[in-house]
Amino acid sequence: MRPDTVEASYLVETPLDPGKIAAVMAGEQSSGTFVRVAGETDELRARAAAEVLAVEELEPAEAPSLRSAYLERKAVAGPWRRARVRIAYPIANMGANLPTLAATVAGNLYDLGEVTGLRLTDVIVPQAFRDRFEKPLVGVAGTRSSVGVQDRPLFGTIIKPNVGLRAEEIADLVQLLCEAGVDFIKDDEICANPDHAPLADRVPAVMARVRAYRERSGRNVMIAFNITDETDAMRRHADLVARENGSCVMASLNWCGLSAMQTLRRSTPLAIHAHRNGFGAFARHPLLGIGFDAYQALYRLAGVDHMHVHGIGGKFSDQPEEVRAGARRCLQPLAADAPDAADAVMPAFSSGQWAGTLPSTYEAAASNDFLFMAGGGILAHPGGPAAGVRSLRQAWDAVQRGQELALAGNQRLELAAALQFFGS
């Protein structure tokens, strides 16, 4: 790719000529509009116009995915042609401005009357452009160093019940989970700064237990406090976590936005655990929204350290291949011409995970660099949380030996109990 452009890929559906629609998209998101305007010189167009790089037509659809009043007014009918489109946008048009990058590669494209479906599937940037944005301050290596785990996935869990526990009750649960042997504990996405457990009370109460456990055991547990809020409040919350010797904060990406995540990254040295709740609204329809490849590119430019990818065999709608592709993309370098994967982010698997889903998760990631978070898989284990953690470690040992979990469970009580309880 050219060092002075960003490339975006799309899946487009239209009853019109896909090549002409690609040209409309390029014009709409750069120097043009629906007609030639005053001041739109040939020199300006050569310098600032987006370029259509490729149009690959696919099998047509029998019916439109979405309605368009524009097409209905013009009485345009099918066939509903589909195509993959790739467009290069001049970096000079947007500069090092992350919201404007998003507005350029997406923006009004979703509202174009000529299309009955449009999905942003990927965003590719050159290393020189990537270097103008934030990078993970902690990332994979820093997360591993923080918890002292180098040779296996990190086993984590989520505070449950999701909401309702008071600060001291949460601290009690965190202490129990630390003693059980987890590496990582996160707040639920809906528990940020509730009246019954405000961060001002919760962070000191929890970190007092974590520090005491650290001093007693020599082992650190990373706690991802949910600090989702308006931007200035998130900065204050992160400062509180840092003062209490915490190591991680969490934010709900879709409800904070790119700008707030950039500001948070610039204001804290802590690991940022990026929760993508609400992603289904952007991605679940196959002919609308933003695919994960494009989504992770935008938020990685904001400098997050961990990224949720959901889980395989869990409670959400993702196909296994979607989860697999997302996890592997997180561990790849962001820029197309990057010399290495130094800016990789740690994929975080969650949603209905337990010892039995660990083998497929390892295969999906093709690496042991991942967070494996089991809420009920640890907390609901019939032998208690410590047995739940042991079942994960036993499952991992079996994976490393190339042993079937059912066979491994014959000699490992906690794994056997998990297979019987969760497997049924």
C-alpha positions as CSV (number, residue, x, y, z in Angstrom):
1,M,0.0,0.0,0.0
2,R,1.0,3.6,-0.4
3,P,2.6,5.3,2.6
4,D,0.3,8.4,2.2
5,T,-3.1,6.6,2.2
6,V,-5.4,4.6,4.4
7,E,-7.2,1.7,2.7
8,A,-10.7,0.7,3.6
9,S,-12.6,-2.3,2.4
10,Y,-16.4,-2.7,2.2
11,L,-19.1,-5.1,1.3
12,V,-21.7,-3.2,-0.8
13,E,-25.1,-4.1,-2.0
14,T,-26.8,-2.0,-4.7
15,P,-29.1,-2.5,-7.8
16,L,-26.8,-0.2,-9.7
17,D,-23.3,-0.6,-11.2
18,P,-21.0,-1.4,-8.3
19,G,-18.1,0.3,-10.0
20,K,-20.1,3.5,-10.2
21,I,-21.2,3.2,-6.6
22,A,-17.6,2.8,-5.5
23,A,-16.8,6.0,-7.3
24,V,-19.7,7.7,-5.5
25,M,-18.3,6.4,-2.2
26,A,-14.8,7.7,-2.9
27,G,-16.1,11.1,-3.9
28,E,-18.6,11.4,-1.0
29,Q,-15.8,10.7,1.5
30,S,-13.1,12.9,0.1
31,S,-13.2,16.0,-2.2
32,G,-16.5,15.4,-4.1
33,T,-20.2,15.5,-3.7
34,F,-23.1,14.5,-6.0
35,V,-22.2,17.3,-8.5
36,R,-19.0,19.2,-9.4
37,V,-18.8,22.3,-7.3
38,A,-16.9,25.6,-7.5
39,G,-13.3,25.4,-6.4
40,E,-13.1,21.6,-7.2
41,T,-10.1,22.0,-9.5
42,D,-8.3,19.2,-11.2
43,E,-5.3,19.9,-9.0
44,L,-7.4,19.6,-5.8
45,R,-8.9,16.4,-7.0
46,A,-5.5,14.9,-7.8
47,R,-4.3,15.8,-4.3
48,A,-7.3,15.1,-2.1
49,A,-9.6,12.7,-4.0
50,A,-10.0,9.1,-2.7
51,E,-9.1,6.4,-5.2
52,V,-11.0,3.2,-5.9
53,L,-8.5,0.4,-5.8
54,A,-10.7,-2.6,-6.5
55,V,-14.2,-3.7,-7.2
56,E,-14.9,-7.4,-7.0
57,E,-18.5,-8.4,-7.9
58,L,-20.1,-11.3,-6.0
59,E,-23.2,-13.3,-6.4
60,P,-26.3,-11.1,-6.4
61,A,-29.1,-11.3,-3.7
62,E,-32.7,-12.1,-4.4
63,A,-34.0,-9.2,-2.3
64,P,-32.5,-6.0,-0.8
65,S,-31.1,-6.2,2.7
66,L,-32.3,-2.7,3.5
67,R,-34.9,-0.3,2.1
68,S,-33.9,2.9,0.3
69,A,-36.4,5.7,-0.2
70,Y,-34.0,7.1,-2.8
71,L,-34.3,3.9,-4.9
72,E,-38.0,3.6,-4.3
73,R,-38.6,7.2,-5.6
74,K,-36.6,6.3,-8.7
75,A,-38.5,3.0,-9.1
76,V,-35.2,1.1,-9.3
77,A,-35.5,-2.6,-8.9
78,G,-33.0,-5.5,-8.6
79,P,-31.1,-7.6,-9.2
80,W,-29.4,-6.6,-6.0
81,R,-25.7,-6.7,-6.9
82,R,-23.1,-7.3,-4.2
83,A,-19.4,-6.4,-4.4
84,R,-16.3,-6.1,-2.4
85,V,-14.9,-2.6,-2.7
86,R,-11.5,-1.2,-1.7
87,I,-10.8,2.5,-1.5
88,A,-7.6,4.5,-0.6
89,Y,-8.1,7.8,1.3
90,P,-5.3,10.4,1.4
91,I,-3.9,10.7,4.9
92,A,-3.4,14.4,4.4
93,N,-7.2,14.8,4.3
94,M,-7.6,13.7,7.9
95,G,-4.2,14.1,9.6
96,A,-3.6,12.4,13.0
97,N,-7.3,12.8,13.9
98,L,-8.9,9.5,14.9
99,P,-12.6,10.6,14.9
100,T,-12.1,12.1,11.4
101,L,-10.5,8.9,10.2
102,A,-13.6,7.1,11.4
103,A,-15.8,9.7,9.7
104,T,-13.9,9.3,6.5
105,V,-13.9,5.5,6.2
106,A,-17.5,5.2,7.4
107,G,-19.5,8.4,8.1
108,N,-22.3,9.1,5.6
109,L,-21.6,6.0,3.5
110,Y,-24.2,4.1,5.5
111,D,-26.8,6.7,4.4
112,L,-26.2,6.6,0.7
113,G,-29.4,6.2,-1.2
114,E,-27.8,4.1,-3.9
115,V,-27.0,1.2,-1.6
116,T,-29.2,-1.3,0.1
117,G,-26.4,-2.7,2.2
118,L,-23.0,-1.4,3.2
119,R,-20.4,-2.8,5.7
120,L,-17.0,-1.6,6.5
121,T,-14.9,-4.7,6.7
122,D,-11.3,-3.6,7.2
123,V,-9.1,-0.6,7.7
124,I,-5.4,-0.9,6.8
125,V,-2.9,1.8,7.7
126,P,0.8,2.2,6.9
127,Q,3.3,2.2,9.8
128,A,4.2,5.9,9.4
129,F,0.5,6.7,10.0
130,R,0.2,4.2,12.9
131,D,3.2,5.9,14.5
132,R,1.2,9.1,14.8
133,F,-1.2,7.5,17.2
134,E,-1.2,6.0,20.7
135,K,0.2,2.4,21.1
136,P,-0.4,0.0,24.0
137,L,1.6,1.1,27.0
138,V,1.2,-2.3,28.6
139,G,0.1,-4.7,25.9
140,V,0.7,-8.5,26.0
141,A,4.2,-8.4,27.5
142,G,3.4,-5.9,30.1
143,T,0.2,-7.7,31.2
144,R,2.2,-10.9,31.5
145,S,4.9,-9.2,33.5
146,S,2.3,-7.6,35.9
147,V,0.8,-10.9,36.9
148,G,4.0,-12.9,36.6
149,V,2.7,-15.5,34.1
150,Q,4.7,-16.3,31.0
151,D,4.0,-19.8,29.8
152,R,0.2,-20.1,29.6
153,P,-3.0,-18.1,29.1
154,L,-4.1,-15.7,31.8
155,F,-7.1,-17.1,33.7
156,G,-9.5,-14.5,34.9
157,T,-13.1,-14.0,36.0
158,I,-15.8,-11.4,36.3
159,I,-17.3,-10.0,39.5
160,K,-20.7,-11.7,39.9
161,P,-23.4,-10.8,40.8
162,N,-23.1,-8.1,38.1
163,V,-24.5,-5.3,40.3
164,G,-25.9,-5.1,43.8
165,L,-22.8,-5.9,45.9
166,R,-21.5,-3.2,48.1
167,A,-17.9,-2.1,48.2
168,E,-16.8,-4.3,51.1
169,E,-18.8,-7.3,49.7
170,I,-16.9,-6.9,46.4
171,A,-13.6,-6.7,48.3
172,D,-14.5,-9.9,50.1
173,L,-15.2,-11.6,46.8
174,V,-12.0,-10.3,45.2
175,Q,-10.0,-11.7,48.2
176,L,-11.7,-15.0,47.7
177,L,-10.8,-15.0,44.0
178,C,-7.2,-14.0,44.7
179,E,-6.9,-16.9,47.1
180,A,-8.5,-19.2,44.5
181,G,-5.6,-18.5,42.2
182,V,-7.0,-16.3,39.4
183,D,-4.6,-14.0,37.5
184,F,-7.2,-11.3,36.5
185,I,-10.5,-10.0,37.8
186,K,-12.7,-7.5,36.0
187,D,-15.8,-5.6,36.8
188,D,-18.9,-6.3,34.7
189,E,-19.7,-3.8,32.0
190,I,-22.8,-2.6,33.8
191,C,-21.1,-1.9,37.1
192,A,-19.1,1.3,36.8
193,N,-19.8,3.9,39.5
194,P,-23.1,2.7,41.1
195,D,-24.6,4.4,44.2
196,H,-24.3,1.1,46.2
197,A,-20.5,0.7,45.4
198,P,-19.0,3.9,44.1
199,L,-15.5,3.8,42.8
200,A,-14.4,6.2,45.5
201,D,-15.2,3.4,48.0
202,R,-14.7,0.3,45.9
203,V,-11.2,0.9,44.6
204,P,-9.6,1.5,48.0
205,A,-11.5,-1.4,49.5
206,V,-10.6,-3.9,46.7
207,M,-7.0,-2.7,46.4
208,A,-6.4,-3.1,50.2
209,R,-7.2,-6.8,49.8
210,V,-5.1,-7.1,46.6
211,R,-2.1,-5.5,48.2
212,A,-2.4,-7.6,51.3
213,Y,-2.6,-10.8,49.1
214,R,0.4,-9.6,47.0
215,E,2.5,-9.1,50.1
216,R,1.5,-12.4,51.6
217,S,1.8,-14.5,48.5
218,G,4.3,-12.6,46.3
219,R,1.7,-12.9,43.5
220,N,-0.1,-10.0,41.8
221,V,-3.6,-10.1,40.5
222,M,-4.6,-7.6,37.9
223,I,-8.0,-5.9,38.6
224,A,-9.8,-4.2,35.8
225,F,-11.9,-1.5,37.4
226,N,-14.8,-0.3,35.2
227,I,-14.3,3.4,35.0
228,T,-16.7,4.0,32.1
229,D,-17.9,7.6,32.5
230,E,-17.6,11.0,30.9
231,T,-14.1,11.8,29.9
232,D,-12.9,14.0,32.8
233,A,-14.5,11.6,35.3
234,M,-12.6,8.6,33.7
235,R,-9.3,10.4,34.1
236,R,-10.1,11.0,37.8
237,H,-11.1,7.4,38.3
238,A,-7.9,6.2,36.6
239,D,-5.9,8.4,38.9
240,L,-7.6,6.9,41.9
241,V,-6.8,3.4,40.7
242,A,-3.1,4.4,40.2
243,R,-2.9,6.0,43.6
244,E,-4.1,2.7,45.1
245,N,-1.4,0.8,43.2
246,G,-3.8,-0.8,40.8
247,S,-2.7,-1.9,37.3
248,C,-5.7,-1.8,35.0
249,V,-8.9,0.0,34.1
250,M,-11.7,-1.0,31.9
251,A,-14.0,1.1,29.7
252,S,-16.9,0.4,27.4
253,L,-15.6,1.5,24.0
254,N,-18.8,2.0,22.2
255,W,-20.4,4.3,24.8
256,C,-17.2,6.3,25.5
257,G,-16.0,6.7,21.9
258,L,-12.7,7.1,20.2
259,S,-11.9,10.5,21.5
260,A,-12.5,9.6,25.1
261,M,-10.3,6.4,24.8
262,Q,-7.5,8.5,23.3
263,T,-7.7,10.9,26.2
264,L,-7.7,8.1,28.7
265,R,-4.7,6.5,27.1
266,R,-2.8,9.8,27.2
267,S,-3.6,10.4,30.8
268,T,-2.8,7.0,32.5
269,P,0.0,4.5,32.5
270,L,-2.4,1.7,33.5
271,A,-3.4,-1.1,31.2
272,I,-6.7,-0.3,29.4
273,H,-9.1,-3.3,29.1
274,A,-11.3,-2.5,26.2
275,H,-14.8,-3.9,26.5
276,R,-16.8,-3.9,23.3
277,N,-20.3,-4.4,24.7
278,G,-22.8,-3.2,22.1
279,F,-20.6,-4.4,19.3
280,G,-23.5,-6.5,17.9
281,A,-25.4,-3.4,17.0
282,F,-22.5,-2.5,14.7
283,A,-21.7,-5.9,13.4
284,R,-24.4,-8.5,13.7
285,H,-26.1,-7.7,10.4
286,P,-24.0,-9.1,7.6
287,L,-24.8,-6.2,5.2
288,L,-24.6,-3.3,7.7
289,G,-22.2,-1.7,10.2
290,I,-18.6,-2.4,11.0
291,G,-16.8,-5.7,11.0
292,F,-14.3,-6.6,13.7
293,D,-11.2,-6.1,11.6
294,A,-12.1,-2.5,11.0
295,Y,-13.4,-2.0,14.5
296,Q,-10.2,-3.2,16.2
297,A,-8.0,-1.1,14.0
298,L,-9.8,2.1,15.0
299,Y,-9.6,1.3,18.8
300,R,-6.1,0.0,18.6
301,L,-5.1,3.4,17.2
302,A,-6.5,4.8,20.5
303,G,-3.9,2.7,22.4
304,V,-5.9,0.0,24.2
305,D,-4.1,-3.0,25.7
306,H,-6.7,-5.7,25.8
307,M,-9.6,-6.3,23.4
308,H,-12.7,-8.4,23.9
309,V,-13.5,-11.0,21.2
310,H,-16.3,-12.9,22.9
311,G,-15.9,-16.7,23.2
312,I,-16.3,-20.0,21.3
313,G,-19.1,-22.1,22.5
314,G,-20.4,-19.4,24.7
315,K,-23.7,-17.6,25.2
316,F,-23.4,-15.0,22.4
317,S,-24.3,-15.2,18.7
318,D,-20.7,-15.1,17.2
319,Q,-19.7,-17.9,14.8
320,P,-16.5,-19.7,15.9
321,E,-14.7,-18.5,12.8
322,E,-15.6,-14.8,13.7
323,V,-14.1,-15.3,17.2
324,R,-11.1,-17.1,15.8
325,A,-10.4,-14.4,13.2
326,G,-10.8,-11.6,15.8
327,A,-8.4,-13.1,18.3
328,R,-5.7,-13.7,15.7
329,R,-6.1,-10.2,14.3
330,C,-5.5,-8.7,17.8
331,L,-2.2,-10.5,18.0
332,Q,-1.0,-9.3,14.6
333,P,0.7,-5.9,14.0
334,L,-1.7,-3.2,13.1
335,A,0.1,-1.6,10.2
336,A,0.4,-3.4,6.9
337,D,4.2,-2.8,6.8
338,A,5.0,-3.2,10.5
339,P,8.3,-4.8,11.2
340,D,6.9,-6.9,14.1
341,A,3.8,-7.3,16.3
342,A,5.1,-5.0,19.1
343,D,1.7,-3.2,19.2
344,A,-0.4,-6.4,19.5
345,V,-3.2,-6.3,22.0
346,M,-4.2,-9.2,24.2
347,P,-7.5,-10.9,23.1
348,A,-9.9,-11.4,25.9
349,F,-12.3,-14.3,25.6
350,S,-15.4,-14.3,27.7
351,S,-19.2,-15.2,27.7
352,G,-20.0,-18.7,29.0
353,Q,-16.4,-19.9,29.2
354,W,-15.3,-22.8,31.3
355,A,-12.7,-25.5,31.3
356,G,-14.4,-27.4,28.5
357,T,-14.1,-24.4,26.1
358,L,-10.4,-23.9,26.7
359,P,-9.1,-26.3,24.0
360,S,-11.1,-24.6,21.2
361,T,-10.1,-21.2,22.5
362,Y,-6.4,-22.1,22.3
363,E,-6.9,-23.4,18.8
364,A,-8.7,-20.2,17.9
365,A,-5.9,-17.9,19.2
366,A,-3.1,-20.1,17.8
367,S,-1.1,-18.8,20.8
368,N,-1.2,-18.8,24.6
369,D,-1.3,-15.0,24.6
370,F,-4.9,-14.5,25.6
371,L,-7.1,-13.7,28.6
372,F,-9.5,-16.6,29.3
373,M,-12.3,-15.2,31.5
374,A,-14.7,-17.6,33.1
375,G,-17.4,-16.0,35.3
376,G,-19.7,-18.9,36.1
377,G,-17.0,-21.3,34.9
378,I,-15.1,-20.4,38.1
379,L,-17.7,-19.0,40.5
380,A,-20.3,-21.6,39.8
381,H,-18.0,-24.6,39.9
382,P,-19.6,-27.2,42.3
383,G,-16.4,-27.3,44.3
384,G,-16.1,-23.6,44.7
385,P,-14.0,-20.9,43.0
386,A,-10.6,-22.4,43.8
387,A,-11.8,-25.7,42.3
388,G,-13.0,-23.7,39.3
389,V,-9.5,-22.2,38.8
390,R,-7.9,-25.6,39.2
391,S,-10.2,-27.1,36.6
392,L,-8.9,-24.4,34.1
393,R,-5.3,-25.2,34.9
394,Q,-6.0,-28.9,34.6
395,A,-7.7,-28.4,31.3
396,W,-4.7,-26.4,30.1
397,D,-2.3,-29.1,31.2
398,A,-4.3,-31.6,29.2
399,V,-4.2,-29.3,26.1
400,Q,-0.5,-29.1,26.4
401,R,-0.2,-32.9,26.6
402,G,-2.5,-33.3,23.6
403,Q,-4.9,-35.2,25.9
404,E,-8.7,-35.3,25.6
405,L,-10.4,-33.5,28.5
406,A,-12.7,-36.5,29.2
407,L,-9.6,-38.7,29.6
408,A,-7.7,-36.1,31.7
409,G,-10.7,-35.8,34.0
410,N,-10.3,-39.4,35.1
411,Q,-7.3,-38.3,37.1
412,R,-8.3,-34.7,37.9
413,L,-11.2,-34.3,40.2
414,E,-11.9,-30.6,39.6
415,L,-11.8,-31.0,35.8
416,A,-14.1,-34.0,36.0
417,A,-16.6,-32.0,38.2
418,A,-16.5,-29.2,35.6
419,L,-17.1,-31.6,32.7
420,Q,-20.0,-33.2,34.5
421,F,-21.6,-29.9,35.8
422,F,-21.1,-27.5,32.8
423,G,-20.9,-30.1,30.1
424,S,-24.4,-31.3,30.8
